[in-house]
Amino acid sequence: MVLFGATLAFYVAIVWAVVVTSWLVRLDWQVMFFRPYQQWPEIHAFVDYYVVLGQRGPTAVMVAAWLGWRSWRQHTLRPLLALGVSLLLLNITVGAAKYGMGRLGPHYATEIGSNEMWLGGDIFPSGHTANAVVTWGILAYLASTPRARRWLSALSAVTSLGVGLSTVYIGTHWLSDVILGWAAGLLILLALPWFEPTIARAEARILGLRDRWRARGARAATARPVVGRPVVLKPLTGRAEQTPEPVAAGRPSRPPVYLAPGPHTTRAERSPVTPAGSRRPPHPDRHPRGTTSATRP
């Protein structure tokens, strides 16, 4: 509570200092005229890649993949749900502040020394900086041991600090934008424990729904009709026993087939069914081929 209250007071103080065009706005203009990208051009290529660590899309995919693996190993949805809640809070709070104050960036400034507020911009606070604080800080928040939490906290702090200064270096943000972005991201991490009961209820509801689907699938599998009839095997005895096959209901039973007793003869020894010669029946009007009849009607 003390940390949250102090960070919130610092957030309000930064906003007020910019609104009243205090010394902080003069410092913003001095840094902008200093043009760090011209003072140290040799690190420009590295900074262009490093600033990606503050973009919401790539960082969310990387952190979600790691937390998804942890959720699968630990059989819990808390890491993924905590990440989802933190990103939702980030989009709501930082997005509302950006469009509510409408500050223009250094590249679009209209008047030297002005705070450039309420002119339709969307850079105050810095979204890159706040996203870096939340996305990498959630790893420290979900750490399983105190030692891992300390190391990840230091790593996330250095990463978010570097991302904020990178945006100042390339000239896309004022220095006060970055300072307010750090405070905005820290407020979300400090407020996240208050959402733990909601995360627990959501996890229980999702897992309960999954268990009901599995139970429904198991009942459907057991209720399917069994195709065919099981065959009961009897132990062998001294003589072969013939078990009559079951007759389906509604079908007449076939009479048993009796074979003629005695030895069977081969096909060559069997008597022909018809007498030898032509198989055509005799006809009184027919004459042998090659002869003509005496009279023709």
Protein Blocks (a to p, Z undefined) as FASTA:
>chain_A
ZZmmmmmmmmmmmmmmmmnopaklmmmmmmmmnommlmmmmlmmmmmmmmmmmpfklmmm
mmmmmmmmmmmmnopaklmmmmmmmmmmmmmmmmmmmmmnopacfklcfbghiaoianhp
afbccfklmmmmmmmmmmmmmpcbfklmmmmmmmmmmmmmmmmmmmmmnopacfklmmmm
mmmmmmmmmmmmmmmmmmmmmmmmmmmmmmmmmmmmmmmmmmpccedjddddddddfbdc
dddddddehiacdddddddedjdddfklpccfbdchjfbdcdfkbccehiacfbdZZ
